[in-house]
């Protein structure tokens, strides 16, 4: 699952066999309400799949279904070709919309949670999680409580916690929605760098078309509830080092307009 | 400053008014009683001083009942809350019994406990624990149930077992609620101890109050009651201190 295979896969999506995440004819209902209907999606190993859609369309539900937090009412969801919810849960790390850092733990202990849950001793877990703090621009904040961190730093600790879980697939639910515009742009560039250094298969849900087009290799545009696939488009320059240049290029602007048009079609 | 000065001022005003009303005989006249039955704060203070060793002896007995009974109530209350949190079946089955346990009139139950458990410390501990158990169990269970479901989801995707989610997320987030329950229990505990001693005891502040009442030693009764209040306040204060040391993230 190196960076090369990830990019190659993104350019020429292989059939289901090579997909790290595959969604086939997925339908999900809550009582009488249909949240998702007949959805087909696929994320090759090492690629970032962006999912955008109007708010309340079931994006978060889709992510929870992929991550194995819920079982679908119909159709199939598979992560690394395993369909059972427990198997998906074992292969996906989920980053919720709010950072969900535990206020009674230090930043370091929050980041090390997955290791502690797996029975790694406190010292070894802190050492392993702490090794990443420098790279994530968090050096010196290991012992800080979440309340002492800025919004951007909290989000970075939350992402670190997701990464330290060491799972092949990351499910990110609007990871930067709570941040202001400038911090959000910084965090997008930062996440692009983090994924270049440590490639994973990522399913990224966002309500922000620009964010999805910058961070993802492919972006799926979903319709209003019940969520159906309106259009899938390739990103012109996924995770380009110079974010500001990338999002203002002609190709990016055109892709954004296409995605916006698809969103409008799907909202009707 | 205002935190201490205001209640101190109110207390001083009340005690001052009582002193004047009692020492002038106005209070006794009003109640139609002999003046020696209505002691003034000064008389109570001197009874406190004159009987200091007797009061200390009996207070140590009652303090033991309160502290041990509270500890048992705390352990059983928290344990009960955790069990009811882990199992919906248990919660549905036992929650009504939990409420019923508090509807039992302690005054009726205490003598029965003395018949069952004898005249030693046993029935007192049982009553104090019973009185403390309820507010702690209910508050802790509410705290456990109020945990953010997103946090539990997050823990599940980080490979947490049910027990790990309970100890690492639910228990810490329930701690403030647990302490609220414990503070209420701390104030109820001395009342439980007194009822326990009234049902049958040969020492303790409750026992002393009962004897003094029979002998019309009202000043010493008030002194003993004052010691009981001091015990309740000390326990309450200790719990507030412990909460501030433990719940540092609020």
HADDOCK unambig.tbl for C-alpha pairs under 7 A between the chains (distance, minus, plus):
assign (segid A and resid 89 and name CA) (segid B and resid 157 and name CA) 5.89 0.50 0.50
assign (segid A and resid 92 and name CA) (segid B and resid 157 and name CA) 6.87 0.50 0.50
assign (segid A and resid 93 and name CA) (segid B and resid 157 and name CA) 5.54 0.50 0.50
assign (segid A and resid 93 and name CA) (segid B and resid 158 and name CA) 6.58 0.50 0.50
assign (segid A and resid 94 and name CA) (segid B and resid 154 and name CA) 6.57 0.50 0.50
assign (segid A and resid 94 and name CA) (segid B and resid 157 and name CA) 5.89 0.50 0.50
assign (segid A and resid 96 and name CA) (segid B and resid 154 and name CA) 6.93 0.50 0.50
assign (segid A and resid 100 and name CA) (segid B and resid 151 and name CA) 5.92 0.50 0.50
assign (segid A and resid 103 and name CA) (segid B and resid 249 and name CA) 5.94 0.50 0.50
assign (segid A and resid 104 and name CA) (segid B and resid 249 and name CA) 5.57 0.50 0.50
assign (segid A and resid 114 and name CA) (segid B and resid 158 and name CA) 4.70 0.50 0.50
assign (segid A and resid 114 and name CA) (segid B and resid 159 and name CA) 6.35 0.50 0.50
assign (segid A and resid 117 and name CA) (segid B and resid 159 and name CA) 6.10 0.50 0.50
assign (segid A and resid 117 and name CA) (segid B and resid 160 and name CA) 5.09 0.50 0.50
assign (segid A and resid 117 and name CA) (segid B and resid 164 and name CA) 6.75 0.50 0.50
assign (segid A and resid 118 and name CA) (segid B and resid 159 and name CA) 6.70 0.50 0.50
assign (segid A and resid 165 and name CA) (segid B and resid 158 and name CA) 6.29 0.50 0.50
